């Protein structure tokens, strides 16, 4: 049986085309600014490969941390009712609207040498700020809300009817979560993880504020591009295109699986 689709108003086509062009044209313009003969050498330089590798590793680590923290957090937000729930949700989503540099300053105030927790960590010989760990924390801070929003929406859409049935058959809450709830919302969870990874990959403001730009340690690909913008504009454009291609590849490979 074929699914019938309601037709769209024709007037939507023009603003939709303008919106798509507004996003696509600047990205396509990168390709027109590149010296393709020099492109392979620019993107395979030692500094470029080091920065790309660091970006991929830290983004994968921050995505894993987002899953570890975000799944319980989204479940609590979607399936709990208590007086402070709206306030908690607002605080969790705050990084979505905060300038990233403010997030970096907040992380410094927490984990820096004189920070709320950092002072005690320093006394134990543990340094967080301006290390690779700081990069992961900065990326997690800005990308966690993306996973939480996606998963909370999926949990609310799925409802609780299957959870109730499983519980009525004697399943423990943890079993219900593992065998019923999470499999039902796996597409939303996968989409949230992809968004978190992509956001981590492009993170700049919080990273440079909290972790600095130390080659091989904290200089991710966006930070390298920022440095090249002044010293080598052609290399900056080439590395920008690489970042775009990697982000598109990640989203393109994972989203169809999530949709299925």
MODELLER restraints for C-alpha pairs under 7 A, 6 or more apart:
rsr = mdl.restraints
at = mdl.atoms
rsr.add(forms.Gaussian(group=physical.xy_distance, feature=features.Distance(at['CA:30:A'], at['CA:237:A']), mean=6.42, stdev=0.5))
rsr.add(forms.Gaussian(group=physical.xy_distance, feature=features.Distance(at['CA:30:A'], at['CA:241:A']), mean=6.50, stdev=0.5))
rsr.add(forms.Gaussian(group=physical.xy_distance, feature=features.Distance(at['CA:34:A'], at['CA:234:A']), mean=6.55, stdev=0.5))
rsr.add(forms.Gaussian(group=physical.xy_distance, feature=features.Distance(at['CA:34:A'], at['CA:237:A']), mean=6.68, stdev=0.5))
rsr.add(forms.Gaussian(group=physical.xy_distance, feature=features.Distance(at['CA:34:A'], at['CA:238:A']), mean=6.32, stdev=0.5))
rsr.add(forms.Gaussian(group=physical.xy_distance, feature=features.Distance(at['CA:39:A'], at['CA:238:A']), mean=6.50, stdev=0.5))
rsr.add(forms.Gaussian(group=physical.xy_distance, feature=features.Distance(at['CA:42:A'], at['CA:235:A']), mean=5.63, stdev=0.5))
rsr.add(forms.Gaussian(group=physical.xy_distance, feature=features.Distance(at['CA:42:A'], at['CA:238:A']), mean=6.80, stdev=0.5))
rsr.add(forms.Gaussian(group=physical.xy_distance, feature=features.Distance(at['CA:43:A'], at['CA:238:A']), mean=6.62, stdev=0.5))
rsr.add(forms.Gaussian(group=physical.xy_distance, feature=features.Distance(at['CA:43:A'], at['CA:239:A']), mean=6.20, stdev=0.5))
rsr.add(forms.Gaussian(group=physical.xy_distance, feature=features.Distance(at['CA:50:A'], at['CA:216:A']), mean=6.10, stdev=0.5))
rsr.add(forms.Gaussian(group=physical.xy_distance, feature=features.Distance(at['CA:51:A'], at['CA:216:A']), mean=6.79, stdev=0.5))
rsr.add(forms.Gaussian(group=physical.xy_distance, feature=features.Distance(at['CA:51:A'], at['CA:219:A']), mean=6.03, stdev=0.5))
rsr.add(forms.Gaussian(group=physical.xy_distance, feature=features.Distance(at['CA:51:A'], at['CA:220:A']), mean=4.74, stdev=0.5))
rsr.add(forms.Gaussian(group=physical.xy_distance, feature=features.Distance(at['CA:51:A'], at['CA:221:A']), mean=4.86, stdev=0.5))
rsr.add(forms.Gaussian(group=physical.xy_distance, feature=features.Distance(at['CA:51:A'], at['CA:224:A']), mean=6.84, stdev=0.5))
rsr.add(forms.Gaussian(group=physical.xy_distance, feature=features.Distance(at['CA:52:A'], at['CA:220:A']), mean=6.61, stdev=0.5))
rsr.add(forms.Gaussian(group=physical.xy_distance, feature=features.Distance(at['CA:52:A'], at['CA:221:A']), mean=5.41, stdev=0.5))
rsr.add(forms.Gaussian(group=physical.xy_distance, feature=features.Distance(at['CA:54:A'], at['CA:220:A']), mean=5.83, stdev=0.5))
rsr.add(forms.Gaussian(group=physical.xy_distance, feature=features.Distance(at['CA:55:A'], at['CA:201:A']), mean=6.04, stdev=0.5))
rsr.add(forms.Gaussian(group=physical.xy_distance, feature=features.Distance(at['CA:55:A'], at['CA:220:A']), mean=4.94, stdev=0.5))
rsr.add(forms.Gaussian(group=physical.xy_distance, feature=features.Distance(at['CA:55:A'], at['CA:221:A']), mean=5.99, stdev=0.5))
rsr.add(forms.Gaussian(group=physical.xy_distance, feature=features.Distance(at['CA:56:A'], at['CA:201:A']), mean=6.95, stdev=0.5))
rsr.add(forms.Gaussian(group=physical.xy_distance, feature=features.Distance(at['CA:58:A'], at['CA:135:A']), mean=6.86, stdev=0.5))
rsr.add(forms.Gaussian(group=physical.xy_distance, feature=features.Distance(at['CA:58:A'], at['CA:136:A']), mean=5.41, stdev=0.5))
rsr.add(forms.Gaussian(group=physical.xy_distance, feature=features.Distance(at['CA:59:A'], at['CA:197:A']), mean=5.64, stdev=0.5))
rsr.add(forms.Gaussian(group=physical.xy_distance, feature=features.Distance(at['CA:59:A'], at['CA:200:A']), mean=5.18, stdev=0.5))
rsr.add(forms.Gaussian(group=physical.xy_distance, feature=features.Distance(at['CA:59:A'], at['CA:201:A']), mean=5.55, stdev=0.5))
rsr.add(forms.Gaussian(group=physical.xy_distance, feature=features.Distance(at['CA:60:A'], at['CA:197:A']), mean=6.65, stdev=0.5))
rsr.add(forms.Gaussian(group=physical.xy_distance, feature=features.Distance(at['CA:61:A'], at['CA:136:A']), mean=6.56, stdev=0.5))
rsr.add(forms.Gaussian(group=physical.xy_distance, feature=features.Distance(at['CA:62:A'], at['CA:136:A']), mean=5.17, stdev=0.5))
rsr.add(forms.Gaussian(group=physical.xy_distance, feature=features.Distance(at['CA:62:A'], at['CA:137:A']), mean=6.95, stdev=0.5))
rsr.add(forms.Gaussian(group=physical.xy_distance, feature=features.Distance(at['CA:62:A'], at['CA:139:A']), mean=6.05, stdev=0.5))
rsr.add(forms.Gaussian(group=physical.xy_distance, feature=features.Distance(at['CA:62:A'], at['CA:140:A']), mean=4.99, stdev=0.5))
rsr.add(forms.Gaussian(group=physical.xy_distance, feature=features.Distance(at['CA:63:A'], at['CA:193:A']), mean=6.37, stdev=0.5))
rsr.add(forms.Gaussian(group=physical.xy_distance, feature=features.Distance(at['CA:63:A'], at['CA:196:A']), mean=5.96, stdev=0.5))
rsr.add(forms.Gaussian(group=physical.xy_distance, feature=features.Distance(at['CA:63:A'], at['CA:197:A']), mean=5.48, stdev=0.5))
rsr.add(forms.Gaussian(group=physical.xy_distance, feature=features.Distance(at['CA:65:A'], at['CA:140:A']), mean=6.89, stdev=0.5))
rsr.add(forms.Gaussian(group=physical.xy_distance, feature=features.Distance(at['CA:66:A'], at['CA:140:A']), mean=6.14, stdev=0.5))
rsr.add(forms.Gaussian(group=physical.xy_distance, feature=features.Distance(at['CA:66:A'], at['CA:144:A']), mean=5.26, stdev=0.5))
rsr.add(forms.Gaussian(group=physical.xy_distance, feature=features.Distance(at['CA:70:A'], at['CA:144:A']), mean=6.38, stdev=0.5))
rsr.add(forms.Gaussian(group=physical.xy_distance, feature=features.Distance(at['CA:70:A'], at['CA:147:A']), mean=6.40, stdev=0.5))
rsr.add(forms.Gaussian(group=physical.xy_distance, feature=features.Distance(at['CA:70:A'], at['CA:148:A']), mean=5.50, stdev=0.5))
rsr.add(forms.Gaussian(group=physical.xy_distance, feature=features.Distance(at['CA:73:A'], at['CA:148:A']), mean=6.99, stdev=0.5))
rsr.add(forms.Gaussian(group=physical.xy_distance, feature=features.Distance(at['CA:74:A'], at['CA:148:A']), mean=5.03, stdev=0.5))
rsr.add(forms.Gaussian(group=physical.xy_distance, feature=features.Distance(at['CA:74:A'], at['CA:151:A']), mean=6.13, stdev=0.5))
rsr.add(forms.Gaussian(group=physical.xy_distance, feature=features.Distance(at['CA:74:A'], at['CA:152:A']), mean=4.95, stdev=0.5))
rsr.add(forms.Gaussian(group=physical.xy_distance, feature=features.Distance(at['CA:75:A'], at['CA:152:A']), mean=6.59, stdev=0.5))
rsr.add(forms.Gaussian(group=physical.xy_distance, feature=features.Distance(at['CA:77:A'], at['CA:85:A']), mean=6.94, stdev=0.5))
rsr.add(forms.Gaussian(group=physical.xy_distance, feature=features.Distance(at['CA:77:A'], at['CA:89:A']), mean=6.90, stdev=0.5))
rsr.add(forms.Gaussian(group=physical.xy_distance, feature=features.Distance(at['CA:77:A'], at['CA:152:A']), mean=6.90, stdev=0.5))
rsr.add(forms.Gaussian(group=physical.xy_distance, feature=features.Distance(at['CA:78:A'], at['CA:152:A']), mean=5.47, stdev=0.5))
rsr.add(forms.Gaussian(group=physical.xy_distance, feature=features.Distance(at['CA:78:A'], at['CA:155:A']), mean=6.34, stdev=0.5))
rsr.add(forms.Gaussian(group=physical.xy_distance, feature=features.Distance(at['CA:78:A'], at['CA:156:A']), mean=6.12, stdev=0.5))
rsr.add(forms.Gaussian(group=physical.xy_distance, feature=features.Distance(at['CA:92:A'], at['CA:145:A']), mean=6.39, stdev=0.5))
rsr.add(forms.Gaussian(group=physical.xy_distance, feature=features.Distance(at['CA:93:A'], at['CA:145:A']), mean=5.28, stdev=0.5))
rsr.add(forms.Gaussian(group=physical.xy_distance, feature=features.Distance(at['CA:95:A'], at['CA:141:A']), mean=7.00, stdev=0.5))
rsr.add(forms.Gaussian(group=physical.xy_distance, feature=features.Distance(at['CA:95:A'], at['CA:142:A']), mean=5.53, stdev=0.5))
rsr.add(forms.Gaussian(group=physical.xy_distance, feature=features.Distance(at['CA:95:A'], at['CA:145:A']), mean=6.99, stdev=0.5))
rsr.add(forms.Gaussian(group=physical.xy_distance, feature=features.Distance(at['CA:96:A'], at['CA:142:A']), mean=6.96, stdev=0.5))
rsr.add(forms.Gaussian(group=physical.xy_distance, feature=features.Distance(at['CA:96:A'], at['CA:145:A']), mean=6.72, stdev=0.5))
rsr.add(forms.Gaussian(group=physical.xy_distance, feature=features.Distance(at['CA:100:A'], at['CA:205:A']), mean=4.78, stdev=0.5))
rsr.add(forms.Gaussian(group=physical.xy_distance, feature=features.Distance(at['CA:100:A'], at['CA:206:A']), mean=4.79, stdev=0.5))
rsr.add(forms.Gaussian(group=physical.xy_distance, feature=features.Distance(at['CA:101:A'], at['CA:205:A']), mean=4.61, stdev=0.5))
rsr.add(forms.Gaussian(group=physical.xy_distance, feature=features.Distance(at['CA:101:A'], at['CA:206:A']), mean=4.76, stdev=0.5))
rsr.add(forms.Gaussian(group=physical.xy_distance, feature=features.Distance(at['CA:101:A'], at['CA:209:A']), mean=6.20, stdev=0.5))
rsr.add(forms.Gaussian(group=physical.xy_distance, feature=features.Distance(at['CA:103:A'], at['CA:206:A']), mean=5.52, stdev=0.5))
rsr.add(forms.Gaussian(group=physical.xy_distance, feature=features.Distance(at['CA:104:A'], at['CA:138:A']), mean=6.71, stdev=0.5))
rsr.add(forms.Gaussian(group=physical.xy_distance, feature=features.Distance(at['CA:104:A'], at['CA:205:A']), mean=6.91, stdev=0.5))
rsr.add(forms.Gaussian(group=physical.xy_distance, feature=features.Distance(at['CA:104:A'], at['CA:206:A']), mean=3.85, stdev=0.5))
rsr.add(forms.Gaussian(group=physical.xy_distance, feature=features.Distance(at['CA:104:A'], at['CA:207:A']), mean=6.49, stdev=0.5))
rsr.add(forms.Gaussian(group=physical.xy_distance, feature=features.Distance(at['CA:104:A'], at['CA:209:A']), mean=5.02, stdev=0.5))
rsr.add(forms.Gaussian(group=physical.xy_distance, feature=features.Distance(at['CA:104:A'], at['CA:210:A']), mean=4.85, stdev=0.5))
rsr.add(forms.Gaussian(group=physical.xy_distance, feature=features.Distance(at['CA:105:A'], at['CA:209:A']), mean=6.49, stdev=0.5))
rsr.add(forms.Gaussian(group=physical.xy_distance, feature=features.Distance(at['CA:105:A'], at['CA:210:A']), mean=6.63, stdev=0.5))
rsr.add(forms.Gaussian(group=physical.xy_distance, feature=features.Distance(at['CA:107:A'], at['CA:210:A']), mean=6.49, stdev=0.5))
rsr.add(forms.Gaussian(group=physical.xy_distance, feature=features.Distance(at['CA:108:A'], at['CA:115:A']), mean=6.38, stdev=0.5))
rsr.add(forms.Gaussian(group=physical.xy_distance, feature=features.Distance(at['CA:108:A'], at['CA:129:A']), mean=6.90, stdev=0.5))
rsr.add(forms.Gaussian(group=physical.xy_distance, feature=features.Distance(at['CA:108:A'], at['CA:210:A']), mean=5.71, stdev=0.5))
rsr.add(forms.Gaussian(group=physical.xy_distance, feature=features.Distance(at['CA:109:A'], at['CA:115:A']), mean=4.52, stdev=0.5))
rsr.add(forms.Gaussian(group=physical.xy_distance, feature=features.Distance(at['CA:109:A'], at['CA:116:A']), mean=6.29, stdev=0.5))
rsr.add(forms.Gaussian(group=physical.xy_distance, feature=features.Distance(at['CA:110:A'], at['CA:116:A']), mean=4.63, stdev=0.5))
rsr.add(forms.Gaussian(group=physical.xy_distance, feature=features.Distance(at['CA:110:A'], at['CA:117:A']), mean=5.46, stdev=0.5))
rsr.add(forms.Gaussian(group=physical.xy_distance, feature=features.Distance(at['CA:110:A'], at['CA:118:A']), mean=6.14, stdev=0.5))
rsr.add(forms.Gaussian(group=physical.xy_distance, feature=features.Distance(at['CA:111:A'], at['CA:117:A']), mean=5.40, stdev=0.5))
rsr.add(forms.Gaussian(group=physical.xy_distance, feature=features.Distance(at['CA:111:A'], at['CA:118:A']), mean=3.96, stdev=0.5))
rsr.add(forms.Gaussian(group=physical.xy_distance, feature=features.Distance(at['CA:111:A'], at['CA:128:A']), mean=6.30, stdev=0.5))
rsr.add(forms.Gaussian(group=physical.xy_distance, feature=features.Distance(at['CA:111:A'], at['CA:129:A']), mean=6.36, stdev=0.5))
rsr.add(forms.Gaussian(group=physical.xy_distance, feature=features.Distance(at['CA:112:A'], at['CA:118:A']), mean=4.92, stdev=0.5))
rsr.add(forms.Gaussian(group=physical.xy_distance, feature=features.Distance(at['CA:112:A'], at['CA:128:A']), mean=6.95, stdev=0.5))
rsr.add(forms.Gaussian(group=physical.xy_distance, feature=features.Distance(at['CA:112:A'], at['CA:129:A']), mean=5.39, stdev=0.5))
rsr.add(forms.Gaussian(group=physical.xy_distance, feature=features.Distance(at['CA:113:A'], at['CA:119:A']), mean=5.24, stdev=0.5))
rsr.add(forms.Gaussian(group=physical.xy_distance, feature=features.Distance(at['CA:113:A'], at['CA:122:A']), mean=6.40, stdev=0.5))
rsr.add(forms.Gaussian(group=physical.xy_distance, feature=features.Distance(at['CA:121:A'], at['CA:127:A']), mean=6.60, stdev=0.5))
rsr.add(forms.Gaussian(group=physical.xy_distance, feature=features.Distance(at['CA:128:A'], at['CA:134:A']), mean=5.64, stdev=0.5))
rsr.add(forms.Gaussian(group=physical.xy_distance, feature=features.Distance(at['CA:129:A'], at['CA:210:A']), mean=5.99, stdev=0.5))
rsr.add(forms.Gaussian(group=physical.xy_distance, feature=features.Distance(at['CA:129:A'], at['CA:211:A']), mean=5.61, stdev=0.5))
rsr.add(forms.Gaussian(group=physical.xy_distance, feature=features.Distance(at['CA:130:A'], at['CA:210:A']), mean=6.27, stdev=0.5))
rsr.add(forms.Gaussian(group=physical.xy_distance, feature=features.Distance(at['CA:130:A'], at['CA:211:A']), mean=3.74, stdev=0.5))
rsr.add(forms.Gaussian(group=physical.xy_distance, feature=features.Distance(at['CA:130:A'], at['CA:212:A']), mean=5.54, stdev=0.5))
rsr.add(forms.Gaussian(group=physical.xy_distance, feature=features.Distance(at['CA:131:A'], at['CA:211:A']), mean=5.90, stdev=0.5))
rsr.add(forms.Gaussian(group=physical.xy_distance, feature=features.Distance(at['CA:131:A'], at['CA:217:A']), mean=6.35, stdev=0.5))
rsr.add(forms.Gaussian(group=physical.xy_distance, feature=features.Distance(at['CA:131:A'], at['CA:218:A']), mean=6.24, stdev=0.5))
rsr.add(forms.Gaussian(group=physical.xy_distance, feature=features.Distance(at['CA:132:A'], at['CA:217:A']), mean=5.47, stdev=0.5))
rsr.add(forms.Gaussian(group=physical.xy_distance, feature=features.Distance(at['CA:132:A'], at['CA:218:A']), mean=5.37, stdev=0.5))
rsr.add(forms.Gaussian(group=physical.xy_distance, feature=features.Distance(at['CA:134:A'], at['CA:210:A']), mean=6.51, stdev=0.5))
rsr.add(forms.Gaussian(group=physical.xy_distance, feature=features.Distance(at['CA:134:A'], at['CA:211:A']), mean=5.28, stdev=0.5))
rsr.add(forms.Gaussian(group=physical.xy_distance, feature=features.Distance(at['CA:135:A'], at['CA:207:A']), mean=5.59, stdev=0.5))
rsr.add(forms.Gaussian(group=physical.xy_distance, feature=features.Distance(at['CA:135:A'], at['CA:211:A']), mean=5.70, stdev=0.5))
rsr.add(forms.Gaussian(group=physical.xy_distance, feature=features.Distance(at['CA:135:A'], at['CA:218:A']), mean=6.20, stdev=0.5))
rsr.add(forms.Gaussian(group=physical.xy_distance, feature=features.Distance(at['CA:138:A'], at['CA:206:A']), mean=5.62, stdev=0.5))
rsr.add(forms.Gaussian(group=physical.xy_distance, feature=features.Distance(at['CA:138:A'], at['CA:207:A']), mean=5.50, stdev=0.5))
rsr.add(forms.Gaussian(group=physical.xy_distance, feature=features.Distance(at['CA:139:A'], at['CA:200:A']), mean=4.80, stdev=0.5))
rsr.add(forms.Gaussian(group=physical.xy_distance, feature=features.Distance(at['CA:139:A'], at['CA:203:A']), mean=6.23, stdev=0.5))
rsr.add(forms.Gaussian(group=physical.xy_distance, feature=features.Distance(at['CA:143:A'], at['CA:196:A']), mean=4.73, stdev=0.5))
rsr.add(forms.Gaussian(group=physical.xy_distance, feature=features.Distance(at['CA:143:A'], at['CA:199:A']), mean=5.66, stdev=0.5))
rsr.add(forms.Gaussian(group=physical.xy_distance, feature=features.Distance(at['CA:143:A'], at['CA:200:A']), mean=6.05, stdev=0.5))
rsr.add(forms.Gaussian(group=physical.xy_distance, feature=features.Distance(at['CA:144:A'], at['CA:196:A']), mean=6.44, stdev=0.5))
rsr.add(forms.Gaussian(group=physical.xy_distance, feature=features.Distance(at['CA:146:A'], at['CA:192:A']), mean=6.00, stdev=0.5))
rsr.add(forms.Gaussian(group=physical.xy_distance, feature=features.Distance(at['CA:146:A'], at['CA:195:A']), mean=6.23, stdev=0.5))
rsr.add(forms.Gaussian(group=physical.xy_distance, feature=features.Distance(at['CA:146:A'], at['CA:196:A']), mean=5.82, stdev=0.5))
rsr.add(forms.Gaussian(group=physical.xy_distance, feature=features.Distance(at['CA:147:A'], at['CA:192:A']), mean=3.97, stdev=0.5))
rsr.add(forms.Gaussian(group=physical.xy_distance, feature=features.Distance(at['CA:147:A'], at['CA:193:A']), mean=5.80, stdev=0.5))
rsr.add(forms.Gaussian(group=physical.xy_distance, feature=features.Distance(at['CA:147:A'], at['CA:195:A']), mean=6.85, stdev=0.5))
rsr.add(forms.Gaussian(group=physical.xy_distance, feature=features.Distance(at['CA:147:A'], at['CA:196:A']), mean=5.92, stdev=0.5))
rsr.add(forms.Gaussian(group=physical.xy_distance, feature=features.Distance(at['CA:150:A'], at['CA:188:A']), mean=5.76, stdev=0.5))
rsr.add(forms.Gaussian(group=physical.xy_distance, feature=features.Distance(at['CA:150:A'], at['CA:189:A']), mean=6.84, stdev=0.5))
rsr.add(forms.Gaussian(group=physical.xy_distance, feature=features.Distance(at['CA:150:A'], at['CA:191:A']), mean=6.94, stdev=0.5))
rsr.add(forms.Gaussian(group=physical.xy_distance, feature=features.Distance(at['CA:150:A'], at['CA:192:A']), mean=5.10, stdev=0.5))
rsr.add(forms.Gaussian(group=physical.xy_distance, feature=features.Distance(at['CA:151:A'], at['CA:188:A']), mean=5.30, stdev=0.5))
rsr.add(forms.Gaussian(group=physical.xy_distance, feature=features.Distance(at['CA:151:A'], at['CA:189:A']), mean=5.28, stdev=0.5))
rsr.add(forms.Gaussian(group=physical.xy_distance, feature=features.Distance(at['CA:151:A'], at['CA:192:A']), mean=6.40, stdev=0.5))
rsr.add(forms.Gaussian(group=physical.xy_distance, feature=features.Distance(at['CA:154:A'], at['CA:185:A']), mean=5.65, stdev=0.5))
rsr.add(forms.Gaussian(group=physical.xy_distance, feature=features.Distance(at['CA:154:A'], at['CA:188:A']), mean=5.38, stdev=0.5))
rsr.add(forms.Gaussian(group=physical.xy_distance, feature=features.Distance(at['CA:155:A'], at['CA:185:A']), mean=6.25, stdev=0.5))
rsr.add(forms.Gaussian(group=physical.xy_distance, feature=features.Distance(at['CA:163:A'], at['CA:176:A']), mean=6.08, stdev=0.5))
rsr.add(forms.Gaussian(group=physical.xy_distance, feature=features.Distance(at['CA:163:A'], at['CA:180:A']), mean=6.47, stdev=0.5))
rsr.add(forms.Gaussian(group=physical.xy_distance, feature=features.Distance(at['CA:163:A'], at['CA:181:A']), mean=6.62, stdev=0.5))
rsr.add(forms.Gaussian(group=physical.xy_distance, feature=features.Distance(at['CA:166:A'], at['CA:176:A']), mean=6.33, stdev=0.5))
rsr.add(forms.Gaussian(group=physical.xy_distance, feature=features.Distance(at['CA:167:A'], at['CA:176:A']), mean=6.82, stdev=0.5))
rsr.add(forms.Gaussian(group=physical.xy_distance, feature=features.Distance(at['CA:187:A'], at['CA:258:A']), mean=4.48, stdev=0.5))
rsr.add(forms.Gaussian(group=physical.xy_distance, feature=features.Distance(at['CA:187:A'], at['CA:259:A']), mean=6.24, stdev=0.5))
rsr.add(forms.Gaussian(group=physical.xy_distance, feature=features.Distance(at['CA:190:A'], at['CA:258:A']), mean=5.79, stdev=0.5))
rsr.add(forms.Gaussian(group=physical.xy_distance, feature=features.Distance(at['CA:191:A'], at['CA:255:A']), mean=6.49, stdev=0.5))
rsr.add(forms.Gaussian(group=physical.xy_distance, feature=features.Distance(at['CA:191:A'], at['CA:258:A']), mean=6.45, stdev=0.5))
rsr.add(forms.Gaussian(group=physical.xy_distance, feature=features.Distance(at['CA:194:A'], at['CA:251:A']), mean=6.34, stdev=0.5))
rsr.add(forms.Gaussian(group=physical.xy_distance, feature=features.Distance(at['CA:198:A'], at['CA:247:A']), mean=5.96, stdev=0.5))
rsr.add(forms.Gaussian(group=physical.xy_distance, feature=features.Distance(at['CA:202:A'], at['CA:222:A']), mean=6.20, stdev=0.5))
rsr.add(forms.Gaussian(group=physical.xy_distance, feature=features.Distance(at['CA:203:A'], at['CA:222:A']), mean=6.96, stdev=0.5))
rsr.add(forms.Gaussian(group=physical.xy_distance, feature=features.Distance(at['CA:204:A'], at['CA:222:A']), mean=5.92, stdev=0.5))
rsr.add(forms.Gaussian(group=physical.xy_distance, feature=features.Distance(at['CA:204:A'], at['CA:223:A']), mean=6.36, stdev=0.5))
rsr.add(forms.Gaussian(group=physical.xy_distance, feature=features.Distance(at['CA:211:A'], at['CA:218:A']), mean=6.07, stdev=0.5))
rsr.add(forms.Gaussian(group=physical.xy_distance, feature=features.Distance(at['CA:212:A'], at['CA:218:A']), mean=6.36, stdev=0.5))
rsr.add(forms.Gaussian(group=physical.xy_distance, feature=features.Distance(at['CA:213:A'], at['CA:219:A']), mean=4.52, stdev=0.5))
rsr.add(forms.Gaussian(group=physical.xy_distance, feature=features.Distance(at['CA:213:A'], at['CA:223:A']), mean=6.64, stdev=0.5))
rsr.add(forms.Gaussian(group=physical.xy_distance, feature=features.Distance(at['CA:225:A'], at['CA:236:A']), mean=4.92, stdev=0.5))
rsr.add(forms.Gaussian(group=physical.xy_distance, feature=features.Distance(at['CA:225:A'], at['CA:239:A']), mean=6.41, stdev=0.5))
rsr.add(forms.Gaussian(group=physical.xy_distance, feature=features.Distance(at['CA:225:A'], at['CA:240:A']), mean=6.71, stdev=0.5))
rsr.add(forms.Gaussian(group=physical.xy_distance, feature=features.Distance(at['CA:228:A'], at['CA:235:A']), mean=6.46, stdev=0.5))
rsr.add(forms.Gaussian(group=physical.xy_distance, feature=features.Distance(at['CA:228:A'], at['CA:236:A']), mean=5.05, stdev=0.5))
rsr.add(forms.Gaussian(group=physical.xy_distance, feature=features.Distance(at['CA:229:A'], at['CA:236:A']), mean=5.29, stdev=0.5))
